[in-house]
């Protein structure tokens, strides 16, 4: 059987650039080398695309010194990667792309739009679902219409806050109970997120969130277990993993917990009654299908302490794939090892219905 060419994209221009560089090391090392020629393409923080010769260059962080540029052609008849070096160029055929990109300019529909134009199969959600799930304000609005329970929230454009901050702070105080979480609408891995217990500290938290996005979301804090569920498969044919639980090492499950210090405890399966865990799984699949997700997503929830209410927090369409990331760990617990999980994700790319 002739090998297929798989382009693995990593890096990117988002605040999660470093996380992507961690994730790709696991992804690239576990793709079946007998089935695929793995072509690594790194995107620098300032948006320069480079063909990276080896995984070792990513591990020792020298890949940005690569000499060959590489971009995906949007031409649907070409279906290729255009590699340029020393004034010469080469067209490399591409069968499928795995965008191991987290956050803006990677997980938000932008790269997916290029791949749609090029008619190249790719791992993960489509353009619209990626954009919708990236934007917490839009996600909240659509899930509210479907009566999927979420934390009470409100959102606003940052420029409106800078024009009349007192009015918006008064709305928050009137509508939401403290503590609240202030978040950029379009950012991931808890970047720019603050827990606010005192109305007087709202201004600083909103300004921090506004540094990361033009739109800000404020959510009422939920007291309960933080649990996550991995969903795999294309829309209408998706399945949910066992539920995992996070015991945060900090005030909330922040960037350092997720990727640096590993202080958070992970419990798989989650410490939940079976009927509540099943409700989490069913709600995860329902939200996944409602928002048009394909391939994969990690759906995050709170489960309240007393009533065991299942409250959806957010959906991540390209969650972390590092050695301590929950998405692959959940599937490993379900009997699907890392390499087999990647094979299933790539299969989803080829079988997605337009």
Buried (B, 14 or more C-beta within 10 A) or exposed (E): EEEBBBBBBBBBBBBBBBBBBBBBBBBBBBBBEEEBBBBBBBBBEEEBBBBBEEBEBBEEEEBBEBEBBBBBBBEEEBBBBBBBEEEEEEEBEBBBBBBBBBBBBBBBBBBBBBBBBBEBBBBBBBBBBBBBBBBBBBBBEBBEEEEBBBBBBBBBBBEEBEEEBEEBBEEBEEEBEBBBBBBBBBBBBBBBBBBBEEEEBBBEBBBBBBEBBEBBBBBBBBEBBBBBBBBBBBBEEBEBBBBBBBBBBBEBBBBBBBBEEEEBEBBBBBEBEEEBBEBBBEBBBBBBBBBBBBBBBBBBBBBBEEEBBBBBBBBBBBBBBBEBBBBBBBBBBBEBEBEBBBBBBBBBBEEBEE
